[in-house]
Amino acid sequence: MDNNQESKDGTDRSDLVSEDGKNTKSVLCQRCGSKVLCPGMAVFTENELFLPSMRKKSGLSNAEASVDGDTLTSHWLVDDMFSFENVGFTKDVGRIKYLICADCEIGPIGWHCLDDKKQFYVALDRVNHE
């Protein structure tokens, strides 16, 4: 983020992003408060990704039912699936698996392309920070 703590959309993220670009706070599920990531386990990145609207896991696996959603740009990038404290995955939707809360199964909170085993994106707008 070029040592500038402001994102492309003008949002100040200095309370969430350290000088080296990592998350300074725990990342939590918005619904149940379960911890998804500990501080320092992800790097802030901006990348346009479409995520279907938040719903229970059962509603995420049907691509035709997932046309409503949001294109989000601010994400935590995690390079190892074992860095997560608590995350689940949907069944494959094409070449994509969506990340969900493993406790309450709400999501998607993030996105993972099966073509790249080292890129797991968690949308800042879909999680809380504490």
N, CA, C and O atoms as CSV, one atom per row, in Angstrom:
chain,resi,resn,atom,element,x,y,z
A,1,MET,N,N,0.822,-1.194,0.000
A,1,MET,CA,C,0.000,0.000,0.000
A,1,MET,C,C,0.860,1.249,0.000
A,1,MET,O,O,0.374,2.331,0.329
A,2,ASP,N,N,2.132,1.122,-0.363
A,2,ASP,CA,C,3.057,2.231,-0.511
A,2,ASP,C,C,3.192,3.096,0.746
A,2,ASP,O,O,3.313,4.316,0.636
A,3,ASN,N,N,3.173,2.497,1.921
A,3,ASN,CA,C,3.288,3.187,3.202
A,3,ASN,C,C,2.234,4.262,3.398
A,3,ASN,O,O,2.310,5.026,4.361
A,4,ASN,N,N,1.272,4.339,2.524
A,4,ASN,CA,C,0.152,5.251,2.673
A,4,ASN,C,C,-0.996,4.422,3.227
A,4,ASN,O,O,-1.406,3.440,2.608
A,5,GLN,N,N,-1.515,4.804,4.380
A,5,GLN,CA,C,-2.522,3.995,5.051
A,5,GLN,C,C,-3.932,4.279,4.545
A,5,GLN,O,O,-4.911,3.906,5.191
A,6,GLU,N,N,-4.038,4.934,3.402
A,6,GLU,CA,C,-5.348,5.218,2.827
A,6,GLU,C,C,-5.553,4.345,1.604
A,6,GLU,O,O,-4.666,4.241,0.756
A,7,SER,N,N,-6.710,3.721,1.507
A,7,SER,CA,C,-6.990,2.825,0.387
A,7,SER,C,C,-7.464,3.631,-0.816
A,7,SER,O,O,-7.670,4.841,-0.724
A,8,LYS,N,N,-7.635,2.946,-1.946
A,8,LYS,CA,C,-8.087,3.591,-3.183
A,8,LYS,C,C,-9.428,4.273,-3.014
A,8,LYS,O,O,-9.702,5.280,-3.667
A,9,ASP,N,N,-10.276,3.726,-2.130
A,9,ASP,CA,C,-11.594,4.331,-1.937
A,9,ASP,C,C,-11.561,5.477,-0.933
A,9,ASP,O,O,-12.605,6.032,-0.589
A,10,GLY,N,N,-10.352,5.840,-0.454
A,10,GLY,CA,C,-10.204,6.973,0.453
A,10,GLY,C,C,-10.393,6.639,1.914
A,10,GLY,O,O,-10.366,7.540,2.752
A,11,THR,N,N,-10.583,5.377,2.249
A,11,THR,CA,C,-10.792,4.965,3.625
A,11,THR,C,C,-9.460,4.880,4.354
A,11,THR,O,O,-8.519,4.263,3.856
A,12,ASP,N,N,-9.373,5.494,5.523
A,12,ASP,CA,C,-8.154,5.427,6.339
A,12,ASP,C,C,-8.142,4.085,7.057
A,12,ASP,O,O,-9.058,3.776,7.818
A,13,ARG,N,N,-7.115,3.295,6.819
A,13,ARG,CA,C,-7.002,1.968,7.417
A,13,ARG,C,C,-5.834,1.888,8.398
A,13,ARG,O,O,-5.397,0.790,8.744
A,14,SER,N,N,-5.320,3.034,8.852
A,14,SER,CA,C,-4.133,3.037,9.708
A,14,SER,C,C,-4.358,2.314,11.033
A,14,SER,O,O,-3.399,1.844,11.645
A,15,ASP,N,N,-5.604,2.217,11.487
A,15,ASP,CA,C,-5.882,1.489,12.730
A,15,ASP,C,C,-5.918,-0.021,12.514
A,15,ASP,O,O,-5.922,-0.780,13.483
A,16,LEU,N,N,-5.944,-0.474,11.248
A,16,LEU,CA,C,-6.018,-1.903,10.942
A,16,LEU,C,C,-4.742,-2.464,10.322
A,16,LEU,O,O,-4.461,-3.656,10.443
A,17,VAL,N,N,-3.971,-1.602,9.658
A,17,VAL,CA,C,-2.815,-2.047,8.880
A,17,VAL,C,C,-1.537,-1.508,9.488
A,17,VAL,O,O,-1.411,-0.304,9.713
A,18,SER,N,N,-0.578,-2.401,9.759
A,18,SER,CA,C,0.716,-1.991,10.320
A,18,SER,C,C,1.585,-1.376,9.220
A,18,SER,O,O,1.209,-1.375,8.048
A,19,GLU,N,N,2.754,-0.852,9.612
A,19,GLU,CA,C,3.656,-0.248,8.635
A,19,GLU,C,C,4.134,-1.253,7.600
A,19,GLU,O,O,4.418,-0.881,6.462
A,20,ASP,N,N,4.226,-2.529,7.983
A,20,ASP,CA,C,4.651,-3.547,7.018
A,20,ASP,C,C,3.463,-4.177,6.271
A,20,ASP,O,O,3.622,-5.176,5.571
A,21,GLY,N,N,2.266,-3.576,6.431
A,21,GLY,CA,C,1.104,-3.989,5.660
A,21,GLY,C,C,0.283,-5.118,6.256
A,21,GLY,O,O,-0.654,-5.599,5.617
A,22,LYS,N,N,0.615,-5.557,7.476
A,22,LYS,CA,C,-0.109,-6.684,8.081
A,22,LYS,C,C,-1.254,-6.204,8.972
A,22,LYS,O,O,-1.310,-5.042,9.374
A,23,ASN,N,N,-2.173,-7.141,9.270
A,23,ASN,CA,C,-3.303,-6.791,10.130
A,23,ASN,C,C,-2.833,-6.608,11.574
A,23,ASN,O,O,-2.123,-7.454,12.118
A,24,THR,N,N,-3.235,-5.500,12.183
A,24,THR,CA,C,-2.832,-5.204,13.561
A,24,THR,C,C,-3.834,-5.741,14.578
A,24,THR,O,O,-3.525,-5.830,15.767
A,25,LYS,N,N,-5.027,-6.098,14.121
A,25,LYS,CA,C,-6.082,-6.577,15.015
A,25,LYS,C,C,-6.537,-7.970,14.594
A,25,LYS,O,O,-6.293,-8.405,13.468
A,26,SER,N,N,-7.200,-8.656,15.515
A,26,SER,CA,C,-7.815,-9.943,15.172
A,26,SER,C,C,-8.955,-9.703,14.191
A,26,SER,O,O,-9.633,-8.677,14.246
A,27,VAL,N,N,-9.155,-10.657,13.298
A,27,VAL,CA,C,-10.235,-10.615,12.317
A,27,VAL,C,C,-11.324,-11.574,12.809
A,27,VAL,O,O,-11.062,-12.750,13.060
A,28,LEU,N,N,-12.548,-11.052,12.943
A,28,LEU,CA,C,-13.646,-11.808,13.549
A,28,LEU,C,C,-14.851,-11.912,12.616
A,28,LEU,O,O,-15.076,-11.051,11.765
A,29,CYS,N,N,-15.615,-12.983,12.797
A,29,CYS,CA,C,-16.879,-13.138,12.083
A,29,CYS,C,C,-17.845,-12.042,12.533
A,29,CYS,O,O,-17.974,-11.782,13.729
A,30,GLN,N,N,-18.521,-11.400,11.582
A,30,GLN,CA,C,-19.493,-10.350,11.910
A,30,GLN,C,C,-20.712,-10.902,12.632
A,30,GLN,O,O,-21.331,-10.198,13.431
A,31,ARG,N,N,-21.062,-12.144,12.360
A,31,ARG,CA,C,-22.289,-12.708,12.923
A,31,ARG,C,C,-22.092,-13.271,14.316
A,31,ARG,O,O,-22.844,-12.942,15.233
A,32,CYS,N,N,-21.062,-14.138,14.486
A,32,CYS,CA,C,-20.932,-14.837,15.773
A,32,CYS,C,C,-19.710,-14.408,16.591
A,32,CYS,O,O,-19.568,-14.803,17.749
A,33,GLY,N,N,-18.827,-13.599,15.992
A,33,GLY,CA,C,-17.660,-13.118,16.723
A,33,GLY,C,C,-16.506,-14.098,16.810
A,33,GLY,O,O,-15.525,-13.835,17.506
A,34,SER,N,N,-16.603,-15.216,16.120
A,34,SER,CA,C,-15.535,-16.210,16.131
A,34,SER,C,C,-14.277,-15.632,15.477
A,34,SER,O,O,-14.369,-14.909,14.485
A,35,LYS,N,N,-13.103,-15.950,16.030
A,35,LYS,CA,C,-11.849,-15.430,15.505
A,35,LYS,C,C,-11.457,-16.172,14.233
A,35,LYS,O,O,-11.323,-17.396,14.230
A,36,VAL,N,N,-11.276,-15.413,13.148
A,36,VAL,CA,C,-10.889,-15.967,11.856
A,36,VAL,C,C,-9.371,-15.917,11.685
A,36,VAL,O,O,-8.759,-16.875,11.212
A,37,LEU,N,N,-8.771,-14.789,12.076
A,37,LEU,CA,C,-7.325,-14.597,11.956
A,37,LEU,C,C,-6.780,-13.854,13.165
A,37,LEU,O,O,-7.433,-12.955,13.694
A,38,CYS,N,N,-5.594,-14.227,13.599
A,38,CYS,CA,C,-4.883,-13.498,14.648
A,38,CYS,C,C,-4.145,-12.313,14.027
A,38,CYS,O,O,-3.915,-12.297,12.818
A,39,PRO,N,N,-3.767,-11.310,14.845
A,39,PRO,CA,C,-2.996,-10.182,14.311
A,39,PRO,C,C,-1.692,-10.654,13.668
A,39,PRO,O,O,-1.054,-11.598,14.132
A,40,GLY,N,N,-1.314,-9.963,12.580
A,40,GLY,CA,C,-0.050,-10.237,11.909
A,40,GLY,C,C,-0.044,-11.426,10.971
A,40,GLY,O,O,1.019,-11.812,10.486
A,41,MET,N,N,-1.199,-12.022,10.698
A,41,MET,CA,C,-1.255,-13.232,9.874
A,41,MET,C,C,-1.644,-12.969,8.413
A,41,MET,O,O,-1.637,-13.892,7.599
A,42,ALA,N,N,-1.981,-11.726,8.077
A,42,ALA,CA,C,-2.422,-11.416,6.717
A,42,ALA,C,C,-1.865,-10.073,6.279
A,42,ALA,O,O,-1.508,-9.237,7.109
A,43,VAL,N,N,-1.794,-9.874,4.982
A,43,VAL,CA,C,-1.295,-8.638,4.393
A,43,VAL,C,C,-2.450,-7.940,3.685
A,43,VAL,O,O,-3.235,-8.575,2.982
A,44,PHE,N,N,-2.546,-6.615,3.879
A,44,PHE,CA,C,-3.588,-5.841,3.216
A,44,PHE,C,C,-3.294,-5.761,1.715
A,44,PHE,O,O,-2.162,-5.505,1.305
A,45,THR,N,N,-4.327,-5.983,0.908
A,45,THR,CA,C,-4.186,-5.860,-0.538
A,45,THR,C,C,-5.473,-5.316,-1.128
A,45,THR,O,O,-6.554,-5.465,-0.560
A,46,GLU,N,N,-5.332,-4.687,-2.273
A,46,GLU,CA,C,-6.503,-4.196,-2.986
A,46,GLU,C,C,-6.593,-4.925,-4.316
A,46,GLU,O,O,-5.685,-4.866,-5.145
A,47,ASN,N,N,-7.714,-5.613,-4.497
A,47,ASN,CA,C,-7.940,-6.436,-5.680
A,47,ASN,C,C,-9.452,-6.560,-5.840
A,47,ASN,O,O,-10.136,-6.943,-4.891
A,48,GLU,N,N,-9.980,-6.250,-7.005
A,48,GLU,CA,C,-11.431,-6.333,-7.208
A,48,GLU,C,C,-11.883,-7.774,-7.308
A,48,GLU,O,O,-11.492,-8.494,-8.227
A,49,LEU,N,N,-12.707,-8.195,-6.360
A,49,LEU,CA,C,-13.248,-9.546,-6.349
A,49,LEU,C,C,-14.748,-9.473,-6.096
A,49,LEU,O,O,-15.204,-8.698,-5.255
A,50,PHE,N,N,-15.510,-10.280,-6.825
A,50,PHE,CA,C,-16.953,-10.342,-6.617
A,50,PHE,C,C,-17.256,-11.425,-5.590
A,50,PHE,O,O,-16.820,-12.568,-5.724
A,51,LEU,N,N,-18.011,-11.046,-4.562
A,51,LEU,CA,C,-18.480,-12.010,-3.569
A,51,LEU,C,C,-20.003,-11.982,-3.533
A,51,LEU,O,O,-20.602,-10.909,-3.463
A,52,PRO,N,N,-20.636,-13.156,-3.582
A,52,PRO,CA,C,-22.099,-13.209,-3.446
A,52,PRO,C,C,-22.542,-12.601,-2.108
A,52,PRO,O,O,-21.745,-12.476,-1.177
A,53,SER,N,N,-23.798,-12.234,-2.030
A,53,SER,CA,C,-24.344,-11.689,-0.784
A,53,SER,C,C,-24.196,-12.694,0.349
A,53,SER,O,O,-24.196,-13.905,0.124
A,54,MET,N,N,-24.071,-12.178,1.571
A,54,MET,CA,C,-23.880,-13.032,2.749
A,54,MET,C,C,-25.106,-13.900,2.978
A,54,MET,O,O,-26.239,-13.420,2.936
A,55,ARG,N,N,-24.865,-15.191,3.221
A,55,ARG,CA,C,-25.932,-16.152,3.534
A,55,ARG,C,C,-25.307,-17.400,4.129
A,55,ARG,O,O,-24.086,-17.511,4.235
A,56,LYS,N,N,-26.145,-18.320,4.509
A,56,LYS,CA,C,-25.659,-19.596,5.048
A,56,LYS,C,C,-24.988,-20.410,3.951
A,56,LYS,O,O,-25.269,-20.221,2.768
A,57,LYS,N,N,-24.106,-21.308,4.347
A,57,LYS,CA,C,-23.320,-22.121,3.430
A,57,LYS,C,C,-24.163,-22.813,2.363
A,57,LYS,O,O,-23.753,-22.875,1.204
A,58,SER,N,N,-25.316,-23.327,2.725
A,58,SER,CA,C,-26.155,-24.077,1.780
A,58,SER,C,C,-26.571,-23.229,0.586
A,58,SER,O,O,-26.815,-23.771,-0.492
A,59,GLY,N,N,-26.658,-21.925,0.749
A,59,GLY,CA,C,-27.064,-21.054,-0.342
A,59,GLY,C,C,-25.924,-20.593,-1.226
A,59,GLY,O,O,-26.156,-19.907,-2.222
A,60,LEU,N,N,-24.684,-20.957,-0.883
A,60,LEU,CA,C,-23.537,-20.470,-1.634
A,60,LEU,C,C,-23.067,-21.409,-2.731
A,60,LEU,O,O,-22.353,-20.982,-3.638
A,61,SER,N,N,-23.441,-22.650,-2.672
A,61,SER,CA,C,-22.887,-23.617,-3.612
A,61,SER,C,C,-23.574,-23.628,-4.973
A,61,SER,O,O,-23.060,-24.242,-5.909
A,62,ASN,N,N,-24.701,-22.977,-5.105
A,62,ASN,CA,C,-25.403,-22.909,-6.387
A,62,ASN,C,C,-25.053,-21.589,-7.075
A,62,ASN,O,O,-25.520,-20.529,-6.659
A,63,ALA,N,N,-24.239,-21.651,-8.120
A,63,ALA,CA,C,-23.757,-20.441,-8.798
A,63,ALA,C,C,-24.904,-19.604,-9.354
A,63,ALA,O,O,-24.830,-18.376,-9.320
A,64,GLU,N,N,-25.958,-20.233,-9.864
A,64,GLU,CA,C,-27.080,-19.483,-10.433
A,64,GLU,C,C,-27.810,-18.660,-9.367
A,64,GLU,O,O,-28.349,-17.595,-9.666
A,65,ALA,N,N,-27.827,-19.143,-8.153
A,65,ALA,CA,C,-28.523,-18.425,-7.084
A,65,ALA,C,C,-27.659,-17.314,-6.489
A,65,ALA,O,O,-28.121,-16.567,-5.626
A,66,SER,N,N,-26.432,-17.203,-6.935
A,66,SER,CA,C,-25.481,-16.283,-6.323
A,66,SER,C,C,-25.221,-15.042,-7.169
A,66,SER,O,O,-24.140,-14.461,-7.076
A,67,VAL,N,N,-26.170,-14.624,-7.982
A,67,VAL,CA,C,-25.913,-13.494,-8.857
A,67,VAL,C,C,-25.909,-12.160,-8.124
A,67,VAL,O,O,-25.290,-11.212,-8.609
A,68,ASP,N,N,-26.568,-12.046,-6.984
A,68,ASP,CA,C,-26.535,-10.801,-6.234
A,68,ASP,C,C,-25.326,-10.824,-5.300
A,68,ASP,O,O,-25.011,-11.841,-4.683
A,69,GLY,N,N,-24.670,-9.685,-5.218
A,69,GLY,CA,C,-23.485,-9.616,-4.373
A,69,GLY,C,C,-22.788,-8.287,-4.529
A,69,GLY,O,O,-23.390,-7.304,-4.961
A,70,ASP,N,N,-21.512,-8.259,-4.176
A,70,ASP,CA,C,-20.745,-7.020,-4.171
A,70,ASP,C,C,-19.370,-7.246,-4.781
A,70,ASP,O,O,-18.773,-8.309,-4.610
A,71,THR,N,N,-18.873,-6.243,-5.491
A,71,THR,CA,C,-17.480,-6.240,-5.920
A,71,THR,C,C,-16.719,-5.467,-4.856
A,71,THR,O,O,-16.929,-4.267,-4.675
A,72,LEU,N,N,-15.840,-6.158,-4.158
A,72,LEU,CA,C,-15.100,-5.580,-3.038
A,72,LEU,C,C,-13.627,-5.469,-3.404
A,72,LEU,O,O,-13.096,-6.312,-4.127
A,73,THR,N,N,-12.967,-4.428,-2.904
A,73,THR,CA,C,-11.571,-4.200,-3.281
A,73,THR,C,C,-10.580,-4.346,-2.130
A,73,THR,O,O,-9.403,-4.606,-2.380
A,74,SER,N,N,-11.004,-4.191,-0.896
A,74,SER,CA,C,-10.076,-4.237,0.243
A,74,SER,C,C,-10.119,-5.614,0.895
A,74,SER,O,O,-11.169,-6.072,1.346
A,75,HIS,N,N,-8.964,-6.262,0.937
A,75,HIS,CA,C,-8.903,-7.640,1.430
A,75,HIS,C,C,-7.672,-7.876,2.292
A,75,HIS,O,O,-6.667,-7.174,2.182
A,76,TRP,N,N,-7.777,-8.874,3.145
A,76,TRP,CA,C,-6.614,-9.452,3.809
A,76,TRP,C,C,-6.184,-10.627,2.953
A,76,TRP,O,O,-7.001,-11.490,2.631
A,77,LEU,N,N,-4.917,-10.674,2.580
A,77,LEU,CA,C,-4.374,-11.766,1.787
A,77,LEU,C,C,-3.597,-12.702,2.711
A,77,LEU,O,O,-2.664,-12.284,3.397
A,78,VAL,N,N,-3.992,-13.955,2.717
A,78,VAL,CA,C,-3.359,-14.983,3.543
A,78,VAL,C,C,-2.713,-15.984,2.588
A,78,VAL,O,O,-3.344,-16.422,1.626
A,79,ASP,N,N,-1.461,-16.345,2.848
A,79,ASP,CA,C,-0.759,-17.223,1.904
A,79,ASP,C,C,-0.694,-18.687,2.331
A,79,ASP,O,O,-0.109,-19.515,1.632
A,80,ASP,N,N,-1.297,-19.009,3.483
A,80,ASP,CA,C,-1.281,-20.390,3.957
A,80,ASP,C,C,-2.609,-20.671,4.658
A,80,ASP,O,O,-2.973,-19.972,5.604
A,81,MET,N,N,-3.326,-21.681,4.200
A,81,MET,CA,C,-4.646,-21.966,4.790
A,81,MET,C,C,-4.545,-22.320,6.280
A,81,MET,O,O,-5.530,-22.208,7.010
A,82,PHE,N,N,-3.366,-22.743,6.728
A,82,PHE,CA,C,-3.201,-23.095,8.139
A,82,PHE,C,C,-2.947,-21.869,9.022
A,82,PHE,O,O,-2.813,-22.007,10.238
A,83,SER,N,N,-2.879,-20.679,8.429
A,83,SER,CA,C,-2.768,-19.435,9.191
A,83,SER,C,C,-4.096,-19.038,9.824
A,83,SER,O,O,-4.130,-18.269,10.785
A,84,PHE,N,N,-5.182,-19.564,9.282
A,84,PHE,CA,C,-6.509,-19.230,9.802
A,84,PHE,C,C,-6.742,-19.904,11.149
A,84,PHE,O,O,-6.308,-21.034,11.374
A,85,GLU,N,N,-7.430,-19.201,12.037
A,85,GLU,CA,C,-7.864,-19.771,13.303
A,85,GLU,C,C,-9.131,-20.586,13.096
A,85,GLU,O,O,-9.312,-21.648,13.693
A,86,ASN,N,N,-10.002,-20.068,12.240
A,86,ASN,CA,C,-11.325,-20.653,12.097
A,86,ASN,C,C,-11.922,-20.209,10.770
A,86,ASN,O,O,-12.411,-19.086,10.642
A,87,VAL,N,N,-11.878,-21.096,9.791
A,87,VAL,CA,C,-12.478,-20.766,8.500
A,87,VAL,C,C,-12.956,-22.060,7.854
A,87,VAL,O,O,-12.360,-23.122,8.030
A,88,GLY,N,N,-14.034,-21.945,7.111
A,88,GLY,CA,C,-14.540,-23.081,6.356
A,88,GLY,C,C,-14.558,-22.723,4.881
A,88,GLY,O,O,-14.346,-21.570,4.505
A,89,PHE,N,N,-14.811,-23.719,4.056
A,89,PHE,CA,C,-14.838,-23.512,2.613
A,89,PHE,C,C,-16.119,-24.113,2.048
A,89,PHE,O,O,-16.608,-25.138,2.523
A,90,THR,N,N,-16.650,-23.451,1.020
A,90,THR,CA,C,-17.804,-24.005,0.324
A,90,THR,C,C,-17.324,-25.081,-0.639
A,90,THR,O,O,-16.123,-25.251,-0.850
A,91,LYS,N,N,-18.276,-25.803,-1.219
A,91,LYS,CA,C,-17.943,-26.691,-2.326
A,91,LYS,C,C,-17.456,-25.820,-3.477
A,91,LYS,O,O,-17.721,-24.618,-3.506
A,92,ASP,N,N,-16.749,-26.420,-4.416
A,92,ASP,CA,C,-16.240,-25.676,-5.561
A,92,ASP,C,C,-17.382,-25.030,-6.337
A,92,ASP,O,O,-18.405,-25.662,-6.603
A,93,VAL,N,N,-17.191,-23.765,-6.696
A,93,VAL,CA,C,-18.098,-23.052,-7.584
A,93,VAL,C,C,-17.237,-22.665,-8.774
A,93,VAL,O,O,-16.605,-21.609,-8.779
A,94,GLY,N,N,-17.216,-23.527,-9.782
A,94,GLY,CA,C,-16.256,-23.372,-10.873
A,94,GLY,C,C,-14.863,-23.664,-10.335
A,94,GLY,O,O,-14.607,-24.751,-9.819
A,95,ARG,N,N,-13.969,-22.698,-10.456
A,95,ARG,CA,C,-12.598,-22.834,-9.935
A,95,ARG,C,C,-12.431,-22.078,-8.621
A,95,ARG,O,O,-11.305,-21.823,-8.192
A,96,ILE,N,N,-13.537,-21.719,-7.980
A,96,ILE,CA,C,-13.524,-20.896,-6.761
A,96,ILE,C,C,-14.084,-21.683,-5.582
A,96,ILE,O,O,-15.021,-22.469,-5.723
A,97,LYS,N,N,-13.490,-21.451,-4.423
A,97,LYS,CA,C,-14.083,-21.866,-3.146
A,97,LYS,C,C,-14.280,-20.575,-2.360
A,97,LYS,O,O,-13.377,-19.741,-2.293
A,98,TYR,N,N,-15.447,-20.411,-1.773
A,98,TYR,CA,C,-15.683,-19.240,-0.938
A,98,TYR,C,C,-15.332,-19.569,0.499
A,98,TYR,O,O,-15.559,-20.688,0.959
A,99,LEU,N,N,-14.775,-18.588,1.213
A,99,LEU,CA,C,-14.440,-18.746,2.620
A,99,LEU,C,C,-15.647,-18.358,3.462
A,99,LEU,O,O,-16.319,-17.364,3.183
A,100,ILE,N,N,-15.915,-19.150,4.493
A,100,ILE,CA,C,-17.035,-18.897,5.392
A,100,ILE,C,C,-16.555,-19.049,6.828
A,100,ILE,O,O,-15.480,-19.597,7.070
A,101,CYS,N,N,-17.340,-18.573,7.773
A,101,CYS,CA,C,-17.055,-18.808,9.181
A,101,CYS,C,C,-17.310,-20.290,9.462
A,101,CYS,O,O,-18.374,-20.809,9.126
A,102,ALA,N,N,-16.348,-20.965,10.072
A,102,ALA,CA,C,-16.512,-22.394,10.347
A,102,ALA,C,C,-17.516,-22.648,11.473
A,102,ALA,O,O,-18.081,-23.739,11.557
A,103,ASP,N,N,-17.747,-21.656,12.341
A,103,ASP,CA,C,-18.679,-21.853,13.452
A,103,ASP,C,C,-20.133,-21.665,13.045
A,103,ASP,O,O,-20.963,-22.542,13.282
A,104,CYS,N,N,-20.447,-20.522,12.433
A,104,CYS,CA,C,-21.858,-20.257,12.110
A,104,CYS,C,C,-22.170,-20.443,10.628
A,104,CYS,O,O,-23.326,-20.326,10.221
A,105,GLU,N,N,-21.158,-20.729,9.822
A,105,GLU,CA,C,-21.294,-21.008,8.396
A,105,GLU,C,C,-21.874,-19.856,7.579
A,105,GLU,O,O,-22.448,-20.088,6.515
A,106,ILE,N,N,-21.732,-18.611,8.061
A,106,ILE,CA,C,-22.173,-17.466,7.272
A,106,ILE,C,C,-21.046,-17.075,6.317
A,106,ILE,O,O,-19.865,-17.221,6.634
A,107,GLY,N,N,-21.425,-16.589,5.171
A,107,GLY,CA,C,-20.411,-16.174,4.225
A,107,GLY,C,C,-21.044,-15.810,2.894
A,107,GLY,O,O,-22.268,-15.779,2.764
A,108,PRO,N,N,-20.224,-15.542,1.934
A,108,PRO,CA,C,-18.782,-15.681,2.011
A,108,PRO,C,C,-18.112,-14.464,2.640
A,108,PRO,O,O,-18.518,-13.321,2.427
A,109,ILE,N,N,-17.082,-14.745,3.413
A,109,ILE,CA,C,-16.239,-13.678,3.957
A,109,ILE,C,C,-15.001,-13.511,3.089
A,109,ILE,O,O,-14.247,-12.550,3.241
A,110,GLY,N,N,-14.801,-14.459,2.177
A,110,GLY,CA,C,-13.620,-14.382,1.333
A,110,GLY,C,C,-13.691,-15.323,0.155
A,110,GLY,O,O,-14.736,-15.897,-0.150
A,111,TRP,N,N,-12.542,-15.470,-0.509
A,111,TRP,CA,C,-12.483,-16.072,-1.827
A,111,TRP,C,C,-11.152,-16.782,-1.998
A,111,TRP,O,O,-10.119,-16.281,-1.555
A,112,HIS,N,N,-11.169,-17.944,-2.638
A,112,HIS,CA,C,-9.937,-18.672,-2.941
A,112,HIS,C,C,-10.085,-19.329,-4.305
A,112,HIS,O,O,-11.042,-20.064,-4.546
A,113,CYS,N,N,-9.130,-19.060,-5.202
A,113,CYS,CA,C,-9.124,-19.688,-6.518
A,113,CYS,C,C,-8.301,-20.970,-6.428
A,113,CYS,O,O,-7.176,-20.954,-5.928
A,114,LEU,N,N,-8.852,-22.063,-6.904
A,114,LEU,CA,C,-8.177,-23.355,-6.833
A,114,LEU,C,C,-6.906,-23.404,-7.672
A,114,LEU,O,O,-6.089,-24.307,-7.495
A,115,ASP,N,N,-6.726,-22.453,-8.578
A,115,ASP,CA,C,-5.519,-22.419,-9.410
A,115,ASP,C,C,-4.303,-21.911,-8.637
A,115,ASP,O,O,-3.169,-22.131,-9.064
A,116,ASP,N,N,-4.518,-21.244,-7.522
A,116,ASP,CA,C,-3.404,-20.695,-6.742
A,116,ASP,C,C,-3.538,-21.126,-5.291
A,116,ASP,O,O,-4.391,-20.612,-4.568
A,117,LYS,N,N,-2.721,-22.048,-4.865
A,117,LYS,CA,C,-2.814,-22.627,-3.519
A,117,LYS,C,C,-2.352,-21.678,-2.421
A,117,LYS,O,O,-2.506,-22.001,-1.243
A,118,LYS,N,N,-1.784,-20.510,-2.766
A,118,LYS,CA,C,-1.223,-19.611,-1.764
A,118,LYS,C,C,-1.923,-18.257,-1.690
A,118,LYS,O,O,-1.344,-17.298,-1.179
A,119,GLN,N,N,-3.138,-18.160,-2.181
A,119,GLN,CA,C,-3.851,-16.892,-2.100
A,119,GLN,C,C,-5.267,-17.100,-1.595
A,119,GLN,O,O,-6.123,-17.655,-2.284
A,120,PHE,N,N,-5.490,-16.636,-0.366
A,120,PHE,CA,C,-6.792,-16.683,0.277
A,120,PHE,C,C,-7.141,-15.241,0.630
A,120,PHE,O,O,-6.414,-14.590,1.380
A,121,TYR,N,N,-8.241,-14.746,0.097
A,121,TYR,CA,C,-8.641,-13.360,0.321
A,121,TYR,C,C,-9.805,-13.297,1.310
A,121,TYR,O,O,-10.785,-14.031,1.177
A,122,VAL,N,N,-9.688,-12.411,2.303
A,122,VAL,CA,C,-10.765,-12.156,3.254
A,122,VAL,C,C,-11.159,-10.688,3.096
A,122,VAL,O,O,-10.331,-9.801,3.301
A,123,ALA,N,N,-12.402,-10.427,2.736
A,123,ALA,CA,C,-12.876,-9.067,2.492
A,123,ALA,C,C,-13.023,-8.298,3.806
A,123,ALA,O,O,-13.696,-8.761,4.727
A,124,LEU,N,N,-12.396,-7.129,3.891
A,124,LEU,CA,C,-12.479,-6.315,5.102
A,124,LEU,C,C,-13.917,-5.943,5.434
A,124,LEU,O,O,-14.276,-5.846,6.608
A,125,ASP,N,N,-14.746,-5.732,4.409
A,125,ASP,CA,C,-16.145,-5.341,4.629
A,125,ASP,C,C,-17.023,-6.476,5.140
A,125,ASP,O,O,-18.156,-6.237,5.557
A,126,ARG,N,N,-16.519,-7.706,5.115
A,126,ARG,CA,C,-17.309,-8.861,5.544
A,126,ARG,C,C,-16.902,-9.393,6.909
A,126,ARG,O,O,-17.442,-10.401,7.365
A,127,VAL,N,N,-15.947,-8.722,7.574
A,127,VAL,CA,C,-15.479,-9.168,8.889
A,127,VAL,C,C,-15.392,-7.970,9.836
A,127,VAL,O,O,-15.432,-6.816,9.409
A,128,ASN,N,N,-15.272,-8.272,11.125
A,128,ASN,CA,C,-15.021,-7.247,12.141
A,128,ASN,C,C,-13.578,-7.340,12.583
A,128,ASN,O,O,-12.904,-8.337,12.324
A,129,HIS,N,N,-13.098,-6.288,13.259
A,129,HIS,CA,C,-11.720,-6.255,13.747
A,129,HIS,C,C,-11.724,-5.861,15.212
A,129,HIS,O,O,-12.444,-4.950,15.621
A,130,GLU,N,N,-10.908,-6.558,15.999
A,130,GLU,CA,C,-10.875,-6.266,17.439
A,130,GLU,C,C,-9.477,-6.440,17.968
A,130,GLU,O,O,-9.239,-6.241,19.160
